[in-house]
Amino acid sequence: MTLTVIPSDMACGAQVRGVDLSQPISADLAADIRGAWLGHQVICFPDQQLSEDDLERFTLAFGPFGDDPFIAPIPGRQHIIAVKRAADETSPIFAESWHSDWSFQERPPQGTCLYGITIPPEGGDTLFVNQYKALAEMPTDLRRRIEGKKAIHSARNAYSSKGMYGAGDKGRSMDIRPSDEAEATYAHPFIRIHPETGCESLFGCAGYIVGVEGMDQQEGWDIVTEVYRWQTRPEFQYRHRWQKGMLLMWDNRCTLHMATGGYAGHDRLLHRTTIGAA
């Protein structure tokens, strides 16, 4: 089986054809897919017909399942989350802010898989930013200010009882379950070496960062917001347009992503798995 990899004309991203993911994939094929994934950061597989078993099997070809906190899995499964929105839903769009999935964990996940089941005729794109490129082109002075520093990551602003998805956030289709566990914090370097590519990358952003280790709150937040403005610039972005039956796979270690709206009046459903830390 020969893969065809078609790079996007944007800062990252590629389309992969020539594989039927409803069938088990060999170790050699998994290695080829991993190579495309590491090279392009975000890859999509169009025209797939995947069952829940298929999605889980594909995920496990690239690592263990990650721990998905604060969102209940779909019935009968432990590792698949439904990212869904009803046509008449009026609550804020889920994940409509830049982030790296679960960067607030002690060992954040490698990647995320997302499979399109019900896709609106318009809107709902997912945006990504290439954090290799953002770091490589970062102004020298800003890089100097974050070199060797660690950001403090936490889920509190999203998933605590007082967070965006807390007890007051009603009317959602998604089964989000706020918890005091969201108050936990872990520190990760602003600049990390990707464990597989060996390349330097920015890691995380303001969505899950609440401060900077060793700095007072205002001074730390000034740096976090300055980095945020830089790392999300349009020239570092890739815009992904969804199709029904498309599987998307991205590397959380060197990208940020965010959801977009624009599909009011239409249902939307995707199934998500997490590739845990190796």
N, C-alpha and C positions, 0 to 999 in steps of 0.2 A: 504494500500500500504506500503510495507516494503522496506526501503532503504538498499542497500548493499554498504558499504564504504570500499574501498580497498586502504590502505595507500601505498604511494610510498616507495622505499627503500632509499630515499634521505632526505634532510634536512627538507622538507615540501612537501605538495602535496598529493592528494588522488583522486581516481576515484570513482564516485557514479553511481550506477546502480539501476534499479527497479523503475524508474519514467519516465513517458511520459510528457515532458514539453510542448507539444503542447496542453495539456489540463490544465484548471485552477487548481491551487494547493490550497489545504485547508490551513487554518491557522496552523493546527497541522503539516502538511507536511512541510510548510515553516519553522516552528520552528525546525524541524528535519534537514532540509537542512542548516539552519543557524548554528545549532550546529556543523555540519560537517565542514562548512566553517570556523567557528571560531577555531575549533580544528586543522585544517590542513592548513589554510591560503589560499591555492589554491586548488580548486576542479574542476573536469571536468566531464561532462555528455556526454558519447559517444552515437552514434546512435540516434540522435535526428533529427526530421524533423520540423523545426521551420519557421513560417512565421514572417514577421515584427511585426504583432500584438502579436504573441506569445512571441517574444523576449522582447517587451515592457511590456507585462503583467508580465512576470517573473521578470523583473527588479523591477517593482513597488511592488512586494511582499516583497522586502527587504529594501525599502526606497523610497524617492522621486527621481525623475530624477535629476542628477547633471547638472551643467552648464558647457557645453563643448565649451570653447572659441577657436578661431583661426582656427577651422576646420569646413567647411560647412557640415550640415547634408545631408543625401541622399534626393532626391526629394520626396516631399509629407510627410516627417517626420520631426519632430523637435528634436528628441532625439536619432537618430541612425546615426552613422558615418561609412562611408565605409573606412576600412583600406585595401587599394588595391595597387597593383603594377603590371604593364604590363610586359609581357615577354621580351620586348625589352628595358625596362627602365634602364637607366644608372645612375640616380641620387643616392646619398647615401641612404641606407636603412632607412626607417622611424623608429624612436625610437630605433636606434641601440646604445643606451647608457643607463646606469643604471638610473632609476628614479622611483618616486612614482607619479602616475597620478595627475596632477594639484595641486601639493603640494604648488605651488605659490599662491593659492587662500587663502582668509581670513579664509574660512571654507572648507578645502580640503575634497574630497569625501570619503565615506566609502570604495567603491569598484568599480570594473569594470567587465562587462560581455563581452565576445568576442565569436562570433559564426562563425565557419568555413564553408564557402560556396564553394570556389574554393581553393583546397589545393594541392600544388605541390607534385610530387612523392618523392622529397628529399628536405632537407633543411627547413629553415623557423621556426626552433624551437624557443620557447620563454623561456628565462631563468628567474628564480626568486631567490631571496635570503631572507632567514628567518632572520628578524631583531630582533626577540626575542633572537634567538640563538647567533647572532652576538654580541648583548649587553651582554648576560649572560657570554660569553667567552672572552669578551674584556679585554685586559691587564688593571690592576688596575690604572696605571699611566695615560693611555689614557682616561679612564673613568673619572678620577679625573679632567682632563683638560676640559672636556665638561659638567660636572655636573653643572646644573643650568644655562647653557648658551643657548642662542637662536641663531639659524641660520637665515640669511636673505634670503628668497626665492623670486625668480623672474623668469618670463618667457622671460626676455630680450635676453638671449643668444640663445634662440630657435626661438621665434616668433615675435621679433621686426623687423623693416625693415632691420636692420643690422645683424640679427640673422641667425642661420643655415638655417631656412626655410623662410628667408626674400625674398625681391624682386629679388635677384639674383639667387634664387633656382628655375630654370626652368625645364620643362620636367617631372614633376611629374603627376601621375595619381590622387593622392589625391588632394582635393580642400582645400589647406591650405591658410589662409588669414592673413598675418602678420598685426600687428596693434600697434599703440603707446601705447595701453593699456598694452602691454607686459612689459612696463617699471615699472609698479607698483611693490611694494615690501610688503611682510608681514613676520613677524618674528614668528618662531615656535621653541619650545625647541628641542634640539638634542635628549633628552630622554623624552618620553611621556608615560603616563599610558593609555593603550588601554581602551576605555570607556566601552567595554562590557566584556572583559576577566579580566580586572584589572591588567594585566601583564605589566611590563616595556618593552619598545621597542625603538630602534633607529628609527628616523623618517627623511626621505628624504636623499638626497645625492648631490654630487657636480653638477649633471646635472641641477638642479634648485636652487642651493644655490650659492649666489654671495658674501657672506661675513658673518661675525659674529658680532652680536650686541655688541657695546662697545669696539671693537678691531679695530686696524688699518688693512688696507687691506691685507698686507703681512702676518702679524701674524695670522689673521683670516683664510686666505687661506691655510696656513701651517697646521692648525688644520683640516680644511675641507678635504684636500687631504690625511692626515694621517688616518682620519676616513674612507674615501672612500676606501683606500687600504685594511683596515681591514674588513669593512662591506660587501665587495664583494668577499671575499675569497671562493675558491671552496668548502670547507667543509660546507658552509652555503647555497649551491645552490641546486636548483631543475631544471631539464631540462624537459620542456614539449614538447612532440612530437604530432603534430596535425594530426587529421583525418577529413575528410569531415563529416559534420553533428555533430561535437563535440562542445558543449558549455563549455567555461571555465569561471570561476568566481574567482576573487582574492580579497584579503583584502589589500587595499592601506595603511592602518594604521600600518601595521607591516611587509610589504614586499617591496622590490624593484624588478623591472623587466626590461628586455631589449629584443628587437627583434634581430634575427640573419638572415643572408642571406643564400647563398648556393643553390639558386633555379633559377639562371639566365636562361633565356629562357623559363620560365613558368609563366603564370598568377597566381596571388594570390589575393583572396578576402575574407575578413571577415567583419562582421558587429558588431559594438561596441556600448554599452550603458554604462552610468555611474550611479552608485548608489550614490546619493548625501548624504551630511551630514544629520544625523538624527536630 
